[in-house]
Every structure is written in structure tokens, then in C-alpha cells.
């Protein structure tokens, strides 16, 4: 995992940063918010994707 972590730290962030947007009217009841009310904008995953082994 150390090699993958070093590679990850070498990556440069993209010029456009992703943004998480909540699409509900103002003063909406918190308990009425659903996962579908969220939208991820400007997301561009880094290529190539790094894979980390995970032990549980």
C-alpha cells in the first residue's frame, strides 16, 4: 500500500473542482431530504485509478 500511497500523493488536482449540490427548496424539512436530492457536479475521476488492498 505504501507504493500506491506515494503514487496518489504525486497526483495533481484537476483545474475544475467537483461540487456537491443539494437540490431542495429553501427551508425544506431536513427529514424530507432524500439521496436523489444531491447532485455531484464537475466530477472527473483521475486516470488511471489507483487500487488499494483493504483488510477488514
Biopython code that builds the backbone (N, CA, C, O; Angstrom):
import numpy as np
from Bio.PDB.StructureBuilder import StructureBuilder

atoms = [
    (1, "UNK", "N", (0.816, -1.196, 0.000)),
    (1, "UNK", "CA", (0.000, 0.000, 0.000)),
    (1, "UNK", "C", (0.859, 1.259, 0.000)),
    (1, "UNK", "O", (0.411, 2.322, -0.429)),
    (2, "UNK", "N", (2.067, 1.137, 0.472)),
    (2, "UNK", "CA", (2.946, 2.302, 0.538)),
    (2, "UNK", "C", (3.228, 2.859, -0.859)),
    (2, "UNK", "O", (3.216, 4.074, -1.059)),
    (3, "UNK", "N", (3.481, 1.969, -1.825)),
    (3, "UNK", "CA", (3.756, 2.419, -3.191)),
    (3, "UNK", "C", (2.551, 3.136, -3.792)),
    (3, "UNK", "O", (2.706, 4.163, -4.453)),
    (4, "UNK", "N", (1.347, 2.596, -3.566)),
    (4, "UNK", "CA", (0.139, 3.236, -4.081)),
    (4, "UNK", "C", (-0.080, 4.594, -3.421)),
    (4, "UNK", "O", (-0.499, 5.542, -4.085)),
    (5, "UNK", "N", (0.196, 4.700, -2.127)),
    (5, "UNK", "CA", (0.030, 5.970, -1.413)),
    (5, "UNK", "C", (1.004, 7.016, -1.957)),
    (5, "UNK", "O", (0.632, 8.178, -2.125)),
    (6, "UNK", "N", (2.232, 6.618, -2.228)),
    (6, "UNK", "CA", (3.206, 7.555, -2.798)),
    (6, "UNK", "C", (2.740, 8.032, -4.174)),
    (6, "UNK", "O", (2.858, 9.215, -4.493)),
    (7, "UNK", "N", (2.215, 7.122, -4.983)),
    (7, "UNK", "CA", (1.712, 7.488, -6.307)),
    (7, "UNK", "C", (0.530, 8.440, -6.189)),
    (7, "UNK", "O", (0.424, 9.395, -6.958)),
    (8, "UNK", "N", (-0.355, 8.188, -5.235)),
    (8, "UNK", "CA", (-1.519, 9.047, -5.010)),
    (8, "UNK", "C", (-1.086, 10.464, -4.637)),
    (8, "UNK", "O", (-1.673, 11.437, -5.110)),
    (9, "UNK", "N", (-0.072, 10.582, -3.801)),
    (9, "UNK", "CA", (0.392, 11.895, -3.356)),
    (9, "UNK", "C", (1.074, 12.685, -4.473)),
    (9, "UNK", "O", (1.195, 13.906, -4.375)),
    (10, "UNK", "N", (1.518, 12.013, -5.525)),
    (10, "UNK", "CA", (2.138, 12.693, -6.659)),
    (10, "UNK", "C", (1.104, 13.317, -7.599)),
    (10, "UNK", "O", (1.446, 14.197, -8.389)),
    (11, "UNK", "N", (-0.144, 12.878, -7.525)),
    (11, "UNK", "CA", (-1.175, 13.365, -8.443)),
    (11, "UNK", "C", (-1.486, 14.833, -8.189)),
    (11, "UNK", "O", (-1.478, 15.295, -7.048)),
    (12, "UNK", "N", (-1.758, 15.551, -9.257)),
    (12, "UNK", "CA", (-2.116, 16.964, -9.169)),
    (12, "UNK", "C", (-3.638, 17.093, -9.255)),
    (12, "UNK", "O", (-4.272, 16.389, -10.040)),
    (13, "UNK", "N", (-4.228, 17.985, -8.457)),
    (13, "UNK", "CA", (-5.675, 18.170, -8.549)),
    (13, "UNK", "C", (-6.053, 18.771, -9.896)),
    (13, "UNK", "O", (-5.274, 19.505, -10.502)),
    (14, "UNK", "N", (-7.252, 18.451, -10.352)),
    (14, "UNK", "CA", (-7.732, 18.989, -11.618)),
    (14, "UNK", "C", (-8.031, 20.475, -11.510)),
    (14, "UNK", "O", (-8.148, 21.022, -10.414)),
    (15, "UNK", "N", (-8.153, 21.118, -12.662)),
    (15, "UNK", "CA", (-8.433, 22.557, -12.693)),
    (15, "UNK", "C", (-9.854, 22.854, -12.225)),
    (15, "UNK", "O", (-10.110, 23.900, -11.630)),
    (16, "UNK", "N", (-10.774, 21.935, -12.494)),
    (16, "UNK", "CA", (-12.168, 22.122, -12.090)),
    (16, "UNK", "C", (-12.430, 21.235, -10.877)),
    (16, "UNK", "O", (-12.239, 20.020, -10.933)),
    (17, "UNK", "N", (-12.858, 21.839, -9.801)),
    (17, "UNK", "CA", (-13.118, 21.094, -8.578)),
    (17, "UNK", "C", (-14.573, 20.628, -8.544)),
    (17, "UNK", "O", (-15.469, 21.384, -8.922)),
    (18, "UNK", "N", (-14.822, 19.391, -8.096)),
    (18, "UNK", "CA", (-16.198, 18.906, -8.011)),
    (18, "UNK", "C", (-16.975, 19.650, -6.932)),
    (18, "UNK", "O", (-16.402, 20.198, -5.991)),
    (19, "UNK", "N", (-18.289, 19.654, -7.092)),
    (19, "UNK", "CA", (-19.149, 20.348, -6.143)),
    (19, "UNK", "C", (-20.365, 19.468, -5.868)),
    (19, "UNK", "O", (-20.970, 18.929, -6.794)),
    (20, "UNK", "N", (-20.719, 19.326, -4.595)),
    (20, "UNK", "CA", (-21.913, 18.590, -4.191)),
    (20, "UNK", "C", (-23.027, 19.601, -3.967)),
    (20, "UNK", "O", (-22.900, 20.501, -3.137)),
    (21, "UNK", "N", (-24.128, 19.448, -4.715)),
    (21, "UNK", "CA", (-25.232, 20.397, -4.677)),
    (21, "UNK", "C", (-26.461, 19.712, -4.096)),
    (21, "UNK", "O", (-26.787, 18.582, -4.460)),
    (22, "UNK", "N", (-27.134, 20.405, -3.193)),
    (22, "UNK", "CA", (-28.383, 19.920, -2.610)),
    (22, "UNK", "C", (-29.528, 20.625, -3.320)),
    (22, "UNK", "O", (-29.689, 21.840, -3.197)),
    (23, "UNK", "N", (-30.324, 19.861, -4.063)),
    (23, "UNK", "CA", (-31.410, 20.419, -4.867)),
    (23, "UNK", "C", (-32.749, 20.318, -4.141)),
    (23, "UNK", "O", (-33.582, 19.476, -4.476)),
    (24, "UNK", "N", (-32.946, 21.172, -3.155)),
    (24, "UNK", "CA", (-34.232, 21.260, -2.450)),
    (24, "UNK", "C", (-34.553, 22.735, -2.239)),
    (24, "UNK", "O", (-33.649, 23.570, -2.199)),
    (25, "UNK", "N", (-35.824, 23.055, -2.106)),
    (25, "UNK", "CA", (-36.184, 24.456, -1.839)),
    (25, "UNK", "C", (-35.656, 24.906, -0.478)),
    (25, "UNK", "O", (-35.448, 24.087, 0.417)),
    (26, "UNK", "N", (-35.443, 26.210, -0.331)),
    (26, "UNK", "CA", (-35.034, 26.760, 0.961)),
    (26, "UNK", "C", (-36.072, 26.408, 2.018)),
    (26, "UNK", "O", (-37.263, 26.290, 1.731)),
    (27, "UNK", "N", (-35.596, 26.246, 3.231)),
    (27, "UNK", "CA", (-36.437, 25.929, 4.389)),
    (27, "UNK", "C", (-37.119, 24.558, 4.271)),
    (27, "UNK", "O", (-38.187, 24.338, 4.842)),
    (28, "UNK", "N", (-36.494, 23.650, 3.531)),
    (28, "UNK", "CA", (-37.027, 22.292, 3.438)),
    (28, "UNK", "C", (-36.829, 21.575, 4.762)),
    (28, "UNK", "O", (-35.874, 21.844, 5.491)),
    (29, "UNK", "N", (-37.725, 20.677, 5.057)),
    (29, "UNK", "CA", (-37.610, 19.863, 6.258)),
    (29, "UNK", "C", (-36.424, 18.912, 6.075)),
    (29, "UNK", "O", (-36.347, 18.188, 5.083)),
    (30, "UNK", "N", (-35.521, 18.923, 7.020)),
    (30, "UNK", "CA", (-34.324, 18.081, 6.952)),
    (30, "UNK", "C", (-34.681, 16.617, 6.725)),
    (30, "UNK", "O", (-33.995, 15.928, 5.970)),
    (31, "UNK", "N", (-35.728, 16.138, 7.355)),
    (31, "UNK", "CA", (-36.094, 14.727, 7.287)),
    (31, "UNK", "C", (-36.767, 14.360, 5.964)),
    (31, "UNK", "O", (-37.004, 13.180, 5.704)),
    (32, "UNK", "N", (-37.077, 15.343, 5.133)),
    (32, "UNK", "CA", (-37.658, 15.081, 3.817)),
    (32, "UNK", "C", (-36.596, 14.974, 2.722)),
    (32, "UNK", "O", (-36.916, 14.633, 1.584)),
    (33, "UNK", "N", (-35.353, 15.258, 3.052)),
    (33, "UNK", "CA", (-34.277, 15.201, 2.059)),
    (33, "UNK", "C", (-33.941, 13.740, 1.761)),
    (33, "UNK", "O", (-33.793, 12.923, 2.671)),
    (34, "UNK", "N", (-33.823, 13.428, 0.463)),
    (34, "UNK", "CA", (-33.533, 12.068, 0.007)),
    (34, "UNK", "C", (-32.182, 12.049, -0.719)),
    (34, "UNK", "O", (-31.706, 13.094, -1.160)),
    (35, "UNK", "N", (-31.571, 10.883, -0.846)),
    (35, "UNK", "CA", (-30.296, 10.809, -1.580)),
    (35, "UNK", "C", (-30.400, 11.361, -3.003)),
    (35, "UNK", "O", (-29.431, 11.919, -3.519)),
    (36, "UNK", "N", (-31.554, 11.214, -3.638)),
    (36, "UNK", "CA", (-31.728, 11.720, -5.005)),
    (36, "UNK", "C", (-31.712, 13.243, -5.074)),
    (36, "UNK", "O", (-31.603, 13.806, -6.163)),
    (37, "UNK", "N", (-31.819, 13.916, -3.935)),
    (37, "UNK", "CA", (-31.798, 15.380, -3.906)),
    (37, "UNK", "C", (-30.382, 15.943, -4.034)),
    (37, "UNK", "O", (-30.212, 17.154, -4.178)),
    (38, "UNK", "N", (-29.376, 15.088, -3.984)),
    (38, "UNK", "CA", (-27.984, 15.520, -4.105)),
    (38, "UNK", "C", (-27.498, 15.315, -5.536)),
    (38, "UNK", "O", (-27.864, 14.346, -6.201)),
    (39, "UNK", "N", (-26.673, 16.241, -5.993)),
    (39, "UNK", "CA", (-26.102, 16.149, -7.333)),
    (39, "UNK", "C", (-24.611, 16.474, -7.250)),
    (39, "UNK", "O", (-24.215, 17.481, -6.663)),
    (40, "UNK", "N", (-23.802, 15.617, -7.841)),
    (40, "UNK", "CA", (-22.361, 15.835, -7.897)),
    (40, "UNK", "C", (-22.030, 16.455, -9.250)),
    (40, "UNK", "O", (-22.221, 15.825, -10.290)),
    (41, "UNK", "N", (-21.535, 17.686, -9.235)),
    (41, "UNK", "CA", (-21.241, 18.418, -10.467)),
    (41, "UNK", "C", (-19.735, 18.535, -10.665)),
    (41, "UNK", "O", (-18.968, 18.600, -9.704)),
    (42, "UNK", "N", (-19.336, 18.560, -11.916)),
    (42, "UNK", "CA", (-17.926, 18.760, -12.307)),
    (42, "UNK", "C", (-16.994, 17.681, -11.772)),
    (42, "UNK", "O", (-15.831, 17.959, -11.480)),
    (43, "UNK", "N", (-17.491, 16.449, -11.639)),
    (43, "UNK", "CA", (-16.647, 15.360, -11.159)),
    (43, "UNK", "C", (-15.972, 14.682, -12.347)),
    (43, "UNK", "O", (-16.643, 14.216, -13.268)),
    (44, "UNK", "N", (-14.671, 14.631, -12.322)),
    (44, "UNK", "CA", (-13.890, 13.970, -13.355)),
    (44, "UNK", "C", (-12.857, 13.099, -12.650)),
    (44, "UNK", "O", (-11.832, 13.609, -12.198)),
    (45, "UNK", "N", (-13.107, 11.790, -12.545)),
    (45, "UNK", "CA", (-12.181, 10.932, -11.809)),
    (45, "UNK", "C", (-10.795, 10.916, -12.449)),
    (45, "UNK", "O", (-10.655, 11.010, -13.668)),
    (46, "UNK", "N", (-9.790, 10.796, -11.611)),
    (46, "UNK", "CA", (-8.410, 10.757, -12.092)),
    (46, "UNK", "C", (-8.150, 9.443, -12.811)),
    (46, "UNK", "O", (-8.662, 8.392, -12.425)),
    (47, "UNK", "N", (-7.348, 9.522, -13.859)),
    (47, "UNK", "CA", (-6.970, 8.331, -14.611)),
    (47, "UNK", "C", (-5.457, 8.203, -14.540)),
    (47, "UNK", "O", (-4.785, 9.230, -14.633)),
    (48, "UNK", "N", (-4.887, 7.058, -14.387)),
    (48, "UNK", "CA", (-5.561, 5.800, -14.089)),
    (48, "UNK", "C", (-5.997, 5.754, -12.627)),
    (48, "UNK", "O", (-5.440, 6.446, -11.774)),
    (49, "UNK", "N", (-6.989, 4.936, -12.362)),
    (49, "UNK", "CA", (-7.450, 4.790, -10.985)),
    (49, "UNK", "C", (-6.466, 3.915, -10.219)),
    (49, "UNK", "O", (-5.984, 2.902, -10.727)),
    (50, "UNK", "N", (-6.182, 4.321, -9.004)),
    (50, "UNK", "CA", (-5.297, 3.538, -8.145)),
    (50, "UNK", "C", (-6.140, 2.560, -7.342)),
    (50, "UNK", "O", (-7.260, 2.875, -6.940)),
    (51, "UNK", "N", (-5.597, 1.380, -7.113)),
    (51, "UNK", "CA", (-6.311, 0.357, -6.354)),
    (51, "UNK", "C", (-5.530, 0.055, -5.083)),
    (51, "UNK", "O", (-4.327, -0.205, -5.121)),
    (52, "UNK", "N", (-6.231, 0.093, -3.968)),
    (52, "UNK", "CA", (-5.634, -0.199, -2.672)),
    (52, "UNK", "C", (-6.264, -1.466, -2.116)),
    (52, "UNK", "O", (-7.485, -1.621, -2.136)),
    (53, "UNK", "N", (-5.428, -2.371, -1.621)),
    (53, "UNK", "CA", (-5.944, -3.545, -0.928)),
    (53, "UNK", "C", (-6.479, -3.104, 0.421)),
    (53, "UNK", "O", (-5.900, -2.236, 1.074)),
    (54, "UNK", "N", (-7.574, -3.697, 0.831)),
    (54, "UNK", "CA", (-8.211, -3.319, 2.086)),
    (54, "UNK", "C", (-8.453, -4.566, 2.915)),
    (54, "UNK", "O", (-9.078, -5.519, 2.450)),
    (55, "UNK", "N", (-7.963, -4.557, 4.130)),
    (55, "UNK", "CA", (-8.183, -5.679, 5.039)),
    (55, "UNK", "C", (-9.255, -5.291, 6.044)),
    (55, "UNK", "O", (-9.221, -4.212, 6.635)),
    (56, "UNK", "N", (-10.186, -6.177, 6.217)),
    (56, "UNK", "CA", (-11.281, -5.907, 7.165)),
    (56, "UNK", "C", (-11.209, -6.900, 8.304)),
    (56, "UNK", "O", (-12.035, -6.856, 9.216)),
]
sb = StructureBuilder()
sb.init_structure("model")
sb.init_model(0)
sb.init_chain("A")
sb.init_seg("    ")
for serial, (resi, resn, name, xyz) in enumerate(atoms, 1):
    if name == "N":
        sb.init_residue(resn, " ", resi, " ")
    sb.init_atom(name, np.array(xyz, "f"), 0.0, 1.0, " ", f" {name:<3s}", serial, name[0])
structure = sb.get_structure()
